């Protein structure tokens, strides 16, 4: 999931700070999400997926395709 999240962020030109602002969390929280072994809380996963134009399932499954 972590690599897929990084790829989705890069595809949309999002930074840790910009995604954090859109999701309503601290940038340190988003930084943790892109660290191996960390997974966002379900409500934050959904908000991040919407902000990134992806499906939650695709990010969780580690699918990297650009929509």
KARAMO-V743630 format. One record per backbone hydrogen bond with DSSP energy under -0.5 kcal/mol. CO is the residue of the C=O (numbers start at 1). NH is the residue of the N-H. E is the energy in kcal/mol with one decimal. If there is no record, write none. Layout:
BEGIN
co:CO nh:NH e:E
co:CO nh:NH e:E
END
This chain:
BEGIN
co:1 nh:5 e:-2.5
co:2 nh:6 e:-2.1
co:3 nh:7 e:-2.6
co:4 nh:8 e:-2.6
co:5 nh:9 e:-2.5
co:6 nh:10 e:-2.4
co:7 nh:11 e:-2.8
co:8 nh:12 e:-1.6
co:9 nh:13 e:-0.6
co:9 nh:14 e:-2.9
co:10 nh:13 e:-0.9
co:15 nh:19 e:-2.5
co:16 nh:20 e:-2.2
co:17 nh:21 e:-2.1
co:18 nh:22 e:-1.9
co:19 nh:23 e:-2.4
co:20 nh:24 e:-2.1
co:20 nh:25 e:-2.2
co:26 nh:29 e:-1.3
co:26 nh:30 e:-1.3
co:27 nh:31 e:-2.5
co:28 nh:32 e:-1.6
co:29 nh:33 e:-1.5
co:30 nh:34 e:-1.3
co:32 nh:35 e:-1.7
co:35 nh:38 e:-1.8
co:41 nh:44 e:-0.8
co:41 nh:45 e:-2.4
co:42 nh:46 e:-2.0
co:43 nh:47 e:-1.8
co:44 nh:48 e:-2.6
co:45 nh:49 e:-2.6
co:46 nh:50 e:-2.3
co:47 nh:51 e:-2.3
co:48 nh:52 e:-1.9
co:49 nh:53 e:-0.6
co:49 nh:54 e:-2.6
co:50 nh:53 e:-1.1
co:55 nh:59 e:-1.8
co:56 nh:60 e:-2.9
co:57 nh:61 e:-2.3
co:58 nh:62 e:-0.6
co:58 nh:63 e:-2.9
co:59 nh:62 e:-0.9
END
